[in-house]
Amino acid sequence: MKREFCLWVFVAMIGIFLSPTRSFGMQEEHKKSAGFEHVHALSMDAAGQTLFLGAHTGLFRSEDGGRFWKKVALPAKRSHLDVMAVTPHPREPKTIYVGTHEAGLLKSTDGGTTWREINNGLGGLDVHGLAIDPNDGKLHVAVREKGEGIYRSANEGGKWTRVDDGPGGEVKVLSSVNISTGMGGIFLYAGTAEGLQRNPDCF
Amino acid sequence: MGGLPANRTVNGFAVDPQNPRVMYVAMRDGLYKSTDADETWKRIGGELKNLAAVAINPKKPNEVYVATMDGKIYMSADAGMKWKKQQ
């Protein structure tokens, strides 16, 4: 954790602390209210209407505050995808980004009806966190294992560039927080196996 | 920046988009909240444990949701003071 420009700073007690290819049709299947098997992510769309839940068994959506869930079909050659991150766009309610354990990043611009892969430039496909800058829409993702590190996209996922080694410890969640660093940027927070960490968004 | 259990895995993190000084952290140990931009943290949510994720309704930031690792959903309408199971 020593990349060129910025230094990851531990919070917790010790410190402080995402080639478009194909489109796919959505098939939703009803899901019982529980039994997701290892939940990884929970988020609500910009309209404040739909909850999305990412789990080992895939992506789910709820329109009633989490009482009833439907499974959202995602494009994959595999039978299922382990959904590690779900990040709705902060201002565009129909735009949703999903990070997966096996297939990298997926993006929907129609509220989850169709999806496309946005992995151009990523060094690996095990995505553990996805953050959107609320000011300019810039994206950051945390990739694990092959090609591990933090990647950035300034064109809504069209192209990714590795910008940092990332925080220590397995990343569980990544979030851009609209608090000024005093250096012209904001903070990028990471929930990790080693606690909460943050870094100025100045890669 | 104190108040979070040391060296413990942070599974979930959510920030109030209208007031980013308000943050929530979801851990196995429970739910933690900061109202001063990560300076101090307090445990909230009573008996909530084994949390995998936390989310905020961007239109109504006092509406907060948590998910347990096995998929139980709880919701608070008052920024984390009182919670009810959704299923």
Contacts between the chains, C-beta under 8 A, distances in Angstrom:
chain1	res1	chain2	res2	distance
A	11	B	1	5.7
A	11	B	4	7.2
A	11	B	38	6.4
A	12	B	4	5.2
A	12	B	5	7.6
A	12	B	6	5.6
A	12	B	7	6.6
A	12	B	8	7.2
A	12	B	10	7.7
A	13	B	2	7.1
A	13	B	4	6.6
A	13	B	5	7.2
A	13	B	6	3.1
A	13	B	7	7.0
A	14	B	6	6.3
A	14	B	7	7.2
A	15	B	1	7.8
A	16	B	1	5.3
A	16	B	38	6.3
A	17	B	1	7.7
A	17	B	38	7.2
A	33	B	73	7.9
A	33	B	86	7.8
A	33	B	87	3.8
A	34	B	70	7.2
A	34	B	71	4.8
A	34	B	72	6.1
A	34	B	87	5.6
A	35	B	70	7.6
A	35	B	71	5.9
A	36	B	67	7.9
A	36	B	70	7.5
A	36	B	71	3.6
A	37	B	70	7.7
A	37	B	71	7.2
A	38	B	52	7.5
A	38	B	69	6.3
A	38	B	70	7.9
A	39	B	52	4.0
A	39	B	53	5.8
A	39	B	67	4.6
A	39	B	68	7.0
A	39	B	69	5.8
A	39	B	70	7.5
A	39	B	71	5.5
A	40	B	52	6.5
A	40	B	53	6.9
A	41	B	12	7.7
A	41	B	53	5.3
A	42	B	12	6.9
A	42	B	52	7.6
A	42	B	53	3.7
A	42	B	54	6.6
A	42	B	55	4.3
A	42	B	65	6.1
A	42	B	66	7.3
A	42	B	67	4.6
A	42	B	73	8.0
A	43	B	14	8.0
A	43	B	53	8.0
A	43	B	55	4.9
A	44	B	55	5.2
A	44	B	56	7.0
A	44	B	57	5.2
A	44	B	58	6.4
A	44	B	65	7.2
A	46	B	58	5.8
A	47	B	59	6.9
A	48	B	57	4.7
A	48	B	58	5.7
A	48	B	59	3.1
A	48	B	60	6.1
A	48	B	63	7.8
A	51	B	55	6.8
A	51	B	65	6.4
A	51	B	73	8.0
A	53	B	53	7.6
A	53	B	67	6.2
A	53	B	71	7.7
A	53	B	73	8.0
A	55	B	71	6.8
A	62	B	73	7.9
A	65	B	65	7.5
A	65	B	75	5.8
A	65	B	86	6.0
A	66	B	65	6.0
A	66	B	67	7.9
A	66	B	73	3.6
A	66	B	75	6.4
A	66	B	86	4.1
A	66	B	87	7.3
A	67	B	73	7.8
A	67	B	86	5.0
A	67	B	87	6.0
A	90	B	17	6.3
A	90	B	58	6.8
A	134	B	17	6.4
A	169	B	9	8.0
A	172	B	9	6.6
A	172	B	10	6.1
A	172	B	11	5.1
A	172	B	12	7.3
A	173	B	10	7.1
A	173	B	11	7.0
A	173	B	12	5.7
A	173	B	13	4.8
A	173	B	53	7.5
A	175	B	13	5.3
A	175	B	14	7.4
A	175	B	15	6.1
A	177	B	15	5.2
A	177	B	20	5.3
A	177	B	23	7.5
A	178	B	15	7.8
A	178	B	17	7.5
A	178	B	20	4.6
A	179	B	20	5.3
A	179	B	21	7.2
A	179	B	37	5.6
A	189	B	13	5.9
A	189	B	15	7.7
A	191	B	9	7.8
A	191	B	10	3.3
A	191	B	11	6.4
A	191	B	12	6.5
A	191	B	13	4.4
A	191	B	25	6.9
A	192	B	9	7.3
A	192	B	10	6.2
A	193	B	9	4.7
A	194	B	7	6.4
A	194	B	9	7.8
A	195	B	4	6.7
A	195	B	6	7.0
A	195	B	7	6.1
A	195	B	8	6.3
A	195	B	9	7.7
A	195	B	10	5.9
A	196	B	4	6.2
A	196	B	10	4.8
A	196	B	13	6.8
A	196	B	25	6.0
A	196	B	38	7.5
A	198	B	38	7.0
